[in-house]
Amino acid sequence: MSGEHRYVVAVRGGDASRGFQLGGTTTRSARVALVRLRGQALRIADGLDPHPGTWWLGNGGLVRLPDAPEALPDAPAELRAWVVSSVHQDDALDQLVNGFPLVLRVTDRWSGCWFELTARSLVPVPAAPPFRRTAPARPVAYA
């Protein structure tokens, strides 16, 4: 058996009543799992709060929303901050390499929807050895 690790990456989203699988994959290294999570974090952030010049919006596709109180979470900002923070990325890589799951969960202030990005190691489980007799079966003598 090889000592190869595999990592599963999953992205979920939902609201107060249900959740949905938005994507997922498996990778052979913690570093690649983290790259995939960063890509998904940016995809969600850009979907929630796109740049005004984004090609798929067209002209007039964005409407400015009123400022929300600072106490409400800003999911796109949290996701982007996590992606660019070398401290967060180093900590995340350490967690994965040491066998701990990584979970990043953010809530959108306007919709109340949540998004969860996770990665975890699939530790190889040794296969059970096949059943083998250690000695040949002996006939049983009954009296």
C-alpha positions as CSV (number, residue, x, y, z in Angstrom):
1,M,0.0,0.0,0.0
2,S,1.3,3.4,-0.8
3,G,1.2,6.2,1.7
4,E,-0.4,8.5,-0.8
5,H,-2.7,11.1,0.7
6,R,-5.8,12.4,-1.0
7,Y,-7.7,15.5,-0.1
8,V,-11.3,16.2,-0.7
9,V,-12.4,19.8,-1.4
10,A,-16.1,20.7,-1.1
11,V,-18.1,23.9,-1.5
12,R,-21.6,24.3,-0.1
13,G,-24.1,27.1,0.1
14,G,-27.5,27.6,1.5
15,D,-29.9,29.5,3.7
16,A,-31.6,29.0,7.0
17,S,-33.7,26.1,5.6
18,R,-31.4,24.1,3.3
19,G,-28.0,23.6,1.9
20,F,-26.7,22.7,-1.5
21,Q,-23.4,21.2,-2.9
22,L,-21.9,23.8,-5.2
23,G,-18.8,21.9,-6.2
24,G,-16.1,19.6,-5.1
25,T,-13.1,17.6,-6.2
26,T,-10.3,15.5,-4.9
27,T,-6.6,16.3,-5.1
28,R,-3.3,14.5,-4.3
29,S,-1.8,17.3,-2.3
30,A,-2.8,19.8,0.4
31,R,-1.3,22.6,-1.6
32,V,-3.4,21.9,-4.6
33,A,-6.5,21.5,-2.4
34,L,-5.8,25.0,-1.0
35,V,-5.4,26.4,-4.6
36,R,-8.8,25.0,-5.5
37,L,-10.4,26.5,-2.4
38,R,-8.9,29.9,-3.2
39,G,-10.3,29.7,-6.7
40,Q,-13.8,28.8,-5.3
41,A,-13.6,31.6,-2.7
42,L,-12.9,34.2,-5.5
43,R,-15.7,32.7,-7.7
44,I,-18.2,33.1,-4.9
45,A,-16.9,36.6,-4.0
46,D,-17.1,37.8,-7.6
47,G,-20.6,36.3,-8.0
48,L,-21.9,38.1,-4.9
49,D,-20.0,41.4,-5.5
50,P,-18.7,41.7,-9.1
51,H,-16.5,44.5,-10.3
52,P,-18.6,47.1,-12.2
53,G,-16.6,46.5,-15.4
54,T,-17.2,42.7,-15.4
55,W,-17.9,41.5,-19.0
56,W,-20.9,39.4,-18.2
57,L,-22.9,42.2,-16.6
58,G,-23.4,44.5,-19.5
59,N,-24.1,48.2,-19.1
60,G,-26.2,49.1,-16.1
61,G,-26.1,45.6,-14.7
62,L,-25.1,46.7,-11.2
63,V,-27.2,48.8,-8.7
64,R,-25.5,50.2,-5.7
65,L,-27.0,49.0,-2.5
66,P,-27.2,51.2,0.6
67,D,-24.4,50.8,3.1
68,A,-25.2,48.1,5.6
69,P,-24.3,48.4,9.3
70,E,-20.7,47.3,10.0
71,A,-22.0,44.7,12.4
72,L,-23.3,42.7,9.4
73,P,-20.9,40.3,7.8
74,D,-19.5,41.1,4.3
75,A,-19.0,37.7,2.7
76,P,-17.2,38.8,-0.5
77,A,-14.8,40.9,1.6
78,E,-14.1,38.1,4.0
79,L,-13.5,35.6,1.2
80,R,-11.1,38.0,-0.6
81,A,-9.3,38.8,2.6
82,W,-8.8,35.1,3.3
83,V,-7.4,34.5,-0.3
84,V,-4.8,37.3,-0.1
85,S,-3.7,36.7,3.5
86,S,-0.4,34.8,3.6
87,V,-1.0,34.1,7.3
88,H,-4.4,32.5,6.7
89,Q,-3.0,30.5,3.8
90,D,0.0,29.2,5.8
91,D,-2.3,28.3,8.7
92,A,-4.6,26.5,6.3
93,L,-1.8,24.5,4.7
94,D,-0.5,23.5,8.2
95,Q,-3.9,22.3,9.2
96,L,-4.3,20.2,6.1
97,V,-0.8,18.7,6.2
98,N,-1.3,17.7,9.8
99,G,-4.6,16.0,9.1
100,F,-7.0,18.6,10.5
101,P,-10.0,19.6,8.4
102,L,-10.2,23.2,7.1
103,V,-13.6,24.9,7.2
104,L,-14.3,28.5,6.1
105,R,-17.9,29.6,6.5
106,V,-19.2,33.1,5.6
107,T,-22.6,34.6,5.5
108,D,-23.8,37.2,3.0
109,R,-25.2,40.3,4.7
110,W,-27.9,41.0,2.0
111,S,-29.4,37.6,1.4
112,G,-28.6,35.8,4.6
113,C,-27.1,32.9,2.5
114,W,-24.1,31.1,3.8
115,F,-21.2,29.6,1.9
116,E,-18.9,27.0,3.3
117,L,-15.5,25.9,1.8
118,T,-14.0,22.8,3.2
119,A,-10.9,20.6,2.6
120,R,-9.9,17.5,4.5
121,S,-7.4,14.7,4.2
122,L,-8.6,11.3,3.2
123,V,-6.2,9.3,5.4
124,P,-5.4,5.9,3.7
125,V,-7.0,3.1,5.6
126,P,-5.1,-0.2,5.4
127,A,-7.0,-3.0,3.8
128,A,-8.0,-5.8,6.1
129,P,-5.9,-8.9,5.5
130,P,-7.7,-11.8,4.0
131,F,-8.7,-14.5,6.4
132,R,-6.1,-17.3,6.5
133,R,-5.9,-20.4,8.6
134,T,-2.6,-20.7,10.4
135,A,-2.8,-24.5,10.6
136,P,-4.7,-27.1,8.6
137,A,-8.0,-28.1,9.9
138,R,-8.0,-31.3,11.9
139,P,-10.8,-33.7,12.1
140,V,-12.7,-33.6,15.4
141,A,-13.1,-37.0,17.1
142,Y,-16.4,-37.4,18.9
143,A,-16.7,-39.9,21.7
